[in-house]
Amino acid sequence: MATPRGTRRWELLVCAFVGHVTFEPDDEPLAKRLHGTTGVGEVWRCLRCGDFALGPAHGTGHPDEAPQIVRGKALRQRLIVRFLAVERLIRAVLLALAAWGVWTFRNAQVSLQAAFDRDLPLLRASGIRVDQMTVVHSLEKALAAAPSTLALIVVGLAAYALLELVEAVGLWLEQRWGEYLAVVATSVFLPLEIYDLTNGVTVTRVLAFTINVAAIVYLLFSKRLFGLRGGRAAYDAERRGEQLLDLERAAAPGH
């Protein structure tokens, strides 16, 4: 039975961008459930969205040789995890820019406002006073530190940026190690975020803390990390159970 259209909107969206995936199994009863004919030619059920796609199947062979397509809950998990990957990538870029900023201005004898006025004419013309921004005050205080302290700050920011970049890559590629790294690394920095909140509640701090806690909880339970909910074996079995070919094979006569 086909999945109701309203419950597979994400599958339809992905197929709209990357195209359908069809397969002709050598199991005749199963092939009949996936195949059809129309006035303009044959059609095959897409293994992702379940709709019929015009034209011959993209592949043929034994049902076990069919491509493993991410669909259903697994597809929704992929979209959420890749959102987290993009968020980590943005953090990595911001941290790298912060490290570059500290390194660039480490020997500056002028205020950051003067530096911006000199190097960014567009900012000067806009009338924006960066010296009135909280983040700039914090950065100027950091730059007033000893050169050795500044070097440690640069190294720390660069290392943190690299960590976030590695997390982003691992999450985007859906690597198990990337998911574990994201949970462990994010958990390690939670005490620092709590400490920041005790010093002053801001929208940015609350948002960052909320995203991190939600990411930890989501990855732990949805990906069944650290043996939760049956661990890796249960996670793989769940994904296999969502394959359209397996569902149709179970429903085919004689199975």
Long-range contacts (C-beta under 8 A, 24 or more apart in sequence): 1-251, 2-50, 3-50, 3-72, 8-49, 8-50, 8-71, 8-72, 10-75, 10-76, 10-79, 11-48, 11-49, 11-50, 11-71, 11-72, 11-75, 12-49, 12-51, 14-48, 14-49, 14-75, 15-46, 15-48, 15-49, 15-51, 20-46, 20-48, 20-49, 20-51, 20-53, 21-46, 21-47, 21-48, 21-58, 21-67, 21-69, 22-46, 22-47, 22-53, 22-55, 22-57, 22-58, 22-59, 23-47, 23-57, 23-58, 23-59, 23-60, 23-61, 23-66, 23-67, 23-245, 24-56, 24-57, 24-59, 24-60, 24-61, 25-60, 25-61, 25-62, 25-63, 25-66, 25-245, 25-249, 26-60, 26-61, 26-62, 26-63, 27-62, 27-63, 27-249, 27-252, 29-252, 29-253, 29-254, 29-255, 30-63, 30-245, 30-248, 30-249, 30-252, 33-248, 33-251, 33-252, 34-245, 34-248, 45-244, 45-248, 46-244, 47-71, 47-243, 47-244, 47-245, 48-75, 48-244, 50-244, 63-245, 63-246, 63-249, 66-243, 66-245, 68-239, 68-240, 68-243, 69-243, 69-244, 70-239, 71-242, 71-243, 71-244, 72-242, 73-238, 73-242, 74-238, 74-239, 74-242, 77-222, 77-223, 78-174, 80-218, 80-222, 81-171, 81-172, 81-174, 81-179, 81-219, 82-171, 82-172, 84-171, 84-182, 84-215, 84-219, 85-167, 85-168, 85-169, 85-171, 85-172, 86-168, 86-172, 87-211, 88-164, 88-165, 88-167, 88-168, 88-171, 88-182, 89-164, 89-165, 89-168, 91-161, 91-164, 92-161, 92-162, 92-164, 92-165, 92-168, 93-161, 95-157, 95-158, 95-160, 95-161, 95-164, 96-157, 96-158, 96-161, 98-139, 98-157, 99-153, 99-154, 99-157, 99-158, 99-161, 101-139, 102-139, 102-142, 102-143, 102-150, 102-153, 102-154, 102-157, 103-150, 103-154, 105-139, 105-143, 106-143, 106-147, 106-150, 106-154, 108-143, 111-140, 112-136, 112-139, 112-140, 112-143, 176-223, 176-232, 179-219, 179-223, 179-225, 180-225, 182-215, 182-219, 183-215, 183-216, 183-219, 183-220, 183-225, 186-212, 186-215, 186-216, 187-216, 190-216
